[in-house]
Amino acid sequence: MGNNLKFYRPTSGQWSKYLIIIILLLGIVFRLVNIDKKVYWIDEAYTSLRISGYTKAEIIQDIDGRQINVKDLQQYQRPNDNKDVGDTIQGLALHEPQHSPLYFVMAHFWAKLFGYSVTVMRSLPALISLLTLPCIYWLCLELFESPLTGWIAIALLCVSPFHVLYAQEARQYSLWTLTTLLSSIALLRAMRLSTLISWVIYAITVSLNLYSYLLSGLVFIGHGIYVICIEKFRFSKQVVRYGLASLFGIIAFLPWLRLVIENGIELGDWADKETPLGKLITRWLINLSSVFFDIQIGYNNPLFDVRSGRDIKFNYDHLLIYFDILILIIVGYSIYFIFRHSQQRVWLFILTMIAVVGMFPIAQDLILGGQRSSMARYFIPSYLGIQLAVAYLLAKKINPLNGQTIKQQQLWRLVAITVISAGVLSCAISSQAETWWHKYSNYYTPEEAHIINEANRPLVISSDIMRLVSLSYLLEPNVTLQLIKTKDSPTVFSSFSDVFLYRPSPKLRQKFEEESPYDVKPAHKRKHLWKLVQ
C-alpha cells in the first residue's frame, strides 16, 4: 500500500491559477485594509464638502471668529435636512465645474445610506476599483483575444501601487478608471459587431466617461483617431457610426459642459508655477514607475510637492533607484514590442490610449509653462494603456506556443514575478502608512496633528477653512478650533495651555507677530504649524 502511495503535485497550469487567486485576494485586501488610517487630505475634505451641499462661504459666514470643537466643524462635511443632492450639484457647478458630477452624486447617496465616516467615504471608490479588474480582462479579450493577457493584466492592476492608492481616496479617480475601460470595451465591441445597439452602448459610455471626469474628452478623441486610422482615413460607415455615437454622448454632456464654459476651470495657483524641464521629467518618470513600483517606500519625505516646489534629490547609491530604472526599461520595451509584434488594430489602440491623454498636460506645460503634468492622476488612461502593453509583452514571452525556448520562458516568468512582487511590496508598505506621496501638501499633516494632540488644552487658529477641516480628522475631541478670516484676531488666550497657528496667511501671521504679546515660533520643520510662545 505504501509503495502505491503517490503525492499530489499541482501542474504548472494549476500553480498559475493558485497564483492568480492569491494576487486577486491581495488586490482586495490592499484596497480595503487600513482604509480609515490615511490622512483625509484637503481634496477629500472638498469631496465631503460637495456631497454635504455646503459651500466654503457658508462655513466662513457661520464660524468666522468663533471657537468651536472638532465635531461642530465636521457637521459641514455631511448634509442636514435642508441640504440635498441638488445642493451638491449646485456647489460643483458654481465652484468646481471642472469636476464632473457623477461621482459626487453617487457619493452623496452612498453617504446617505451608510454614513459619513472616512471608512464609508473611501469604501465607495475602493469597491469601484474592484470592478475595474473584470473590465480590464474583458478589454484584453476584445483587443488581444487572449485570456492569458487578460489574467496578467488583472494581476498588474490588482497590485498596482498607483491604482491601489487612488482606490483608497474619496475622489473620482477609480470611477474614471472604470468608465475609461468600459468606453474602450464598448468601442472595440461596436467596431467588431457593427450593430446599432453596440454603437448606442458606446454613446452611453462616452457620456458616462465625461460625467466621471472632464479629461475623458481626450479619451474619445483618441478613440476617434484610432477609428479614422483603422479605416485608412476613408469616410466609411464605421467612421460615421463613431462620429454619431460620440456626438450623442457629447450632447448628453452639454448641460454640464455649458457650466464649465460659463464658470471656467480653476486649478489653483500651483498649476501655473514655473518648473524646470529637468524637474518635470523626473516627476513624469516617478509617476510612471508608480504604476508598477513605488519608490516612495525607500524615503521618509515626499518625492515632490507641487505647492512648495520641494523635490527629493535622489542618491544614486540607493538600490531602489536602479530597480525603478529597470521598471522603466520594461515599460519602454513593452511599447516597442507591441508595436513590432502585434497587428495594427492592437498597437494603434494602445498607442493612442497612451499618447493622446498623456501628451495633453505635458504639451500644456511645455507650451504655456506650469506643472500640471506633475499630477499622476491626470494620466490614468495612459497608464492603463501602458499596463496593457506590459501584460501583452509578458503573455507573449511566457506562452510556450510562441516559439520561446524553455530558458527564455523561465527568464520572462522571472520578470513577470519580479514586476508583480514589486507591486506587492509597494502596496504592503504603503498600506501601513498614515500618509503617502499622493497626499502632496498634506504629507506632514499626521506629524502636525500629533504635535497638537500632545497638548493639554490646545487651540488651533487658521485662516484656511479647508485646511482646518482636513486637519480636524486627525485631532482629539478636546482640541478647540478657530477660523480667523475676516474678523479681528484676539490677543490673549489664557484658558488654553497651547495656541497654534495652522497654515496662517502671511497677513494673519504678521498680525500676531506685531499686535499680540506672543512670539510666533515654528512648531514643525515645514513651517505649516506655528506656536504662540509667551
N, C-alpha and C positions, 0 to 999 in steps of 0.2 A: 504493500500500500504506500509505504514511504517512497519507493522508487517511482511510483506513478504520480507523485505529488508535483504539480507544476506551479511555479509562481507566476502571477498575472503581471505582465509588463505592458503598459499602455503603448500604443503605437505613436509615431510622430504626429499623426493627424489628431489623435486624442489629446496628446500633450498640448497641441495648438489650441484645441477647444478649451482645455482647462486654463491655459494662459489667458485667453480672451475673457473667460468668465471672471478670473481674478482681476484683470485690468478694468472690466466693467464695474465690479464691486468697488475697486479703488476709486474709480471716477465718481461713483455715487457718494462714497464716504468723503472724499475731498471736497465735494460741493456742499456737504451738509455739516461737516464737523466744525466745531467752534464758530459757528456762523454768527453768533452774537458777541464774539470776543473782540473782533476787529474794531478799530475806531470808526465811529459813524461820522464820516468826514463831511465837509461842507456841501458837496454835491448831493449826498444822500439826505442831508438836512433840507436841502431845497426840494428833493422829491417829496418828503413828508409835508413840507410847507405847501406844495402844489396840491397834493391829494387832500389836504385839510381844507383847502379853499380860501385860506387866509393869504394876505399879501404882507410884504415887509412893511409897507406904510401903515397897515393896520396894527401890526405889533408895536412899531415905534410909537404910534399915537397912544396906544394903551399903556405902555410900560416905561416910556422915557422918563428917567429921573427917579423911578420907584425902585425900592429894594424888594426883590421877590425871591422865592426859593426855586429850586430846580423843577419841581412838579408844576408850579404855576407857569413857568416859562414853556414847558413842553406841552401845555394844553394847546398851544398854537401849532403843534405838529399833528393834530388829529381834529377831524371835523366835529362840530356840535350840531344841534338840531336846526340851526339856522344856516348851515352850510351843506351843499350837496355837490353832485358831480358837475353841475353847471358852473359852480364857482371854481372847480378845478380847471375846467376848460377855459373859463374866462381869465383866470390867473395866468395860465400859459400863453393864451392869445395876446394878452396885453404886455406881459413882461418877458416871456421866453418863447416866442413863436418858433424859434429855430429848433425847439424840441417838439417833435410831432406828438400828438396827444394819446395815441393808442395805449402805450404802456401805462401812462398816468391814470387813464380811465380804468384800466384793468387793476392797477394797484389800489385805486380808491375803493372799488368794490371788494377786492381781496381783504383790505384792512377792515372794511365794514363787517365782513364775515368773521374774521379771525382775530382782530385786534390790531394794535399799533406798535407792538414791541419791535425791537431790532430784529429778532428772530423771524417774526412774521413778515416784516418788510423785505427781508433778504430771501425768504423761502420762495417767494414767487419767481424771481429771476433764477434761483437755483433749479427749481422744477422746470422752468422753460429751457434752461440749459440742458437738462437731461433729454428733452425732446429733440435736441439737435443731433443726438447720437444716431437714432434710426434714420434721420433725414440725410445725414452725410453718407450713410450706407446706401440709401435709395439713390442719391445723386451719383454715387460711384457705379451703380448698376446701369443708370441711364447713360452715363458718359463713357465708362470703360467697359461695360458689360462684363465685369469681373467681381465676383463675390469676395475673392481674396483681397483685392484692392480695397473693397468696402470695409472688410474687417480690420485691415491695417489702419485705414482712415479713422475708424471708430476708436481704435487703440490710441492713436495720436491725439485725437480730440479729447478722449477721456482724461488723459493725464497731461494735457497741455497746461503749463503754468499760467499762461496768459488767459485762457478761457476759464480756468478754474477761479482765478482772481476776480474776473468780471461776473462769474456766475454767483459770487457771494457779495455783489454790490447792488444796492437798491436803486438801480438805474436801468435804462432800456437796452443795454448792450447785448444781453442774452437774447432778447426779443429780436433785435436787429440781425443777430446771427441766424436765428431760426427762420425769419422771413426771407433773408437772403438765400438760404439753402432752398426754401420752398419755391421761390420765384425761379431759381436756376433749374430745379427739377421740372417745374411746370413748363419752362421754355423748351427744354430738351424733349420733354414728352410731347408737347404740341408740335414740334418740328417732326417728330417721328410719326405721330398718329395723323396729324394734319386734319383734325376734325373740329367742328365748331365748338363743341363743349370743351375740348382741350385748350383752345385759344381763349375761351371765356374764363377758364380756370386761371390761365396765365394773367389775364387782365385783372382778376381779383387779387392775385398775389402781388402784382405791381402796386396796386393801391394799398394793400396791407403793408408792403415794404416801405412805401412812402410815409404811411401813417405811423410807422415804427421809428423811422429816423430820416431826417431830411437828405442826408448824403446818399440815400438809396436812389436818388435820381441818377447818380453816376453808375449804379449797378445796371439799370435798364438801358442807359446809354451804351455801356459795354456790351449788353445783350444785342443792341441794335447793330453795333459794329460787327459783332460775331455773325449775325444773320446775313447782313449785307455781304460780308466776305465769303461766307459759305455759298451764297447764291451768285458769287462771282460778279458782284456789282450790277446784276440784272434786276430790272423791276418785275420780279417774279411774284407768284401768288404767295409764297412764304413771306416775302418782304412786305407785301400789302397786309397780310394777316398779322404779322408782327406789329406793323405800324398802327393798325386799327385797334389791336388789343392794348398796346401801350397808350394810345390816345384815350381809350375808355378808362384805363387805370388812372391817367393824369386828370381826366375830367372829374372823376370821383374825388380826387385830392384837391381840386381847385378851391373849395371853400377855405381850406387851411392855407394853401399857397397864397391866396389873396391876403390873408392876415400877415403872412411872412413879409410880403412885399410892402404892405402898408406900414407895419411896425418896425421892419428892419431886423437885422441879426446883430446881436451884441455879444461878442465872446469875452469881452473884458480887456483891460489894458495889457495883460500878459501876452496876448496873441500877436501884437504888433511890435513887441520888444525885439530890437535888433540883436541877432545872434550870429556869431561867426560860422561860416560854412563848415569848418572842421568840427565844431561842436555839434552842429546839426547832423552831420554824417555819423558821428559817434552815437548820437541818440537813436538814429534810424536803425543802426546795427544792433544796439542794445534791445530796442523794442522788438525787432525781428527775431532775434535769438530767443526772446522770452516765450515765443510760441512753443519752443521745444525744451529750452533750458533757461532757468532764471539765475543769472549771475549774481543777483542781489543776495543769494544765500551765503556768499563769501564776504559780505560787507555789512558793517553796523550802521552806516549812514546811507541816505537815499542816493541812488545813482545820479539823479539830477532833479532840479526843482525849477520849473519854468518861471515862477514868480521871483525868486531870489537870484536865479541865474547861476546857482552853485552846482557844479558838476564834479563828480569824483575824478581824480587823476589816477588812472589805472597804473598799477605797478606790474610790469611785465615779468616780474619774478613770481607772480601769483599764478598757480597752475590752472585755475579756473578760466583765466583769460584764453589759454590755449584750447581748452575744451569748448569754449564759446566760439573760437575761430573754427574748430572742427565742425561744429553745427552749421556755421555759415557756409563752409565749403560743401557740405552735404546738400544744403538748400540750393546753392548755385549749380551744383552738378545735376540735381534733380530737374531743374528747369531746362538745362541743356539737354538732358537725357530725354525728357518728354518731347522736346522739340525735334530731336533727331530720330526717335524711335516710335512715335505714335502717329496715328492718322491726323490729317489736318483738322478735322472736326473736334478732335480731342485737344491737341496742343493749342489751337486757336482759342478755344473756350477758356482754357487755363490762363493763357497769356492775357486775354482781355480782362479776365476776372482780377488778375494781379495788377495790371498796368493802369487801367482806366481810373479805378478808385485811388490807387496808390499815388499816381502822378499828380492828382489834383492838389492836395495840400502841399506837396513838395514844390510844384510849379508856383503856387501862390507865394511861398516863402522865397523862392529864388527870384521871382519877378518883382513882387511887392515888398519883400522884406518881412521879417517876423519869424515866429517859431510855432506856427500851428501844426506843422508836420512832426513836432516832438510828441504829440499825443498819440499813443499807440492805438487807442480805441477808434480813431478815425480810419484805421486801416483794416478793420475786421474782414471785409470781403477779400482783400488782397491776401491776408493771412490764411483764409480758408483755401484760396487757390494754391498757395504755397504748400499747405498741408496735403492737398490732393496730389500735387506733383511729387512730393516725397513719398506718399503712400504708393503711387504708381511705380516709382523707381524701386522701392523695396519689394513690392509684389512681383515685379518682373525679375528681379535679381535672385529671389529665393525660390521662385517657382521652377521645379525640375524640368518642366516641359518647355522651357525657353532656351535650352541649349547650354546652360551653365554647367561647369564641372562641379563635382562634389565639393571641392575645396572652395570654389567661388561661392557656391550656395552657403557653405558654412561661414565664410567671411561676411557675407551680406546678412546672414541671420544674426551674426555678432553685432553688425552695425545697427540692425533693427532693434535688438535687445538693448544696445547702448543708448540709442535715442529715446526709447521708451523708459528706460531706467533713469535717464537724466530728468525726464518729466516727473517720474515718481518721486525722485529725491527732492526736486524743487518743490513740489506740492506738499510733501511730507514736512518740510522745514517751514515753508510759508504758512501752512495751515495752523501752526502753533504760535505764530507771531501776532502781537497786538496791532501792528501796523506794517505797511509794505510800501514799495516804491510807487505804486499806482495811487496812493493817497496824496502824493505830491506835497502841497503846503501844509497838510495835516500830519505829516510823518511823525513829528515830535509831539503831537498832542497828548499821547499817553504819558510821556515824561512830564509834561507841563501839568497835567491833571494830577499826577502823583504828588508833585510839589504842593499843589493847593490842598489836596486831601489830607496831607500830613499836618496841616494847621488845625488849631483847636476850634476857632470860630472865624473862619475866613470870609472876606468879602471880595468878590471879583467884579471889577469895573471894566467895561468895554464900550467902545463906540461902534463896534461892528456887530450888528444883531445876529447875523447868520453864523459868524464865527463863535459867538457866545452860545448859540443854540447847539452847534456841533459839540463844543466843549462840554456842555451840560450832560451829555450822555455818559460821560466818564466821571462825573463828580458825585460826591457823597451827598445825602439829603440835607446835611447840616450847613452846606455851603450857601451863602447868600449872593445873589447876582444883582447887578445894577447896570442898566444901559444908560449912558450919558451921550446923547446925540445932539439935542438942541437945547436942553436945559443947562443951567449953570451947575458946575461941579461943586459938591460940598467940600469942605476943607478939613473937617475933624471927624474921626471915626473911632470914638472912644469905646464903643460897645463891641468892637471886633478885635480879635487877637492879631490878625494879619490882614493887610489890604493889598490886593494885587491889581495891576493893570494888565488886561489881556488884549493884545492886538490893538492898542490905542492908536488913534490917528495922531500924526505929528502935532496937530493943534491941541488935542486933549493932553498929550504928554507934556507939551510945553506949558500948558496952563497949570498943571500940577507942579511942575518944576519951579514956576515963577510965583504962584499965588498960594501954595499950600505950605504948611510948616514941615513938610516931609522931604526927604531926599528920595529921588526915584532911581532905584538900582536894578540892574538886570537880574532876574531870578532864574534864567535859563540861558544856555550858551547861544541860542539862536535869536535872543532878544525879541521874542514874541511875548514873553511874560516878564513883567516888571513888578517890583515890590516897593511899597512906600515904607521908608525907614525913618524913624524919628531921630 
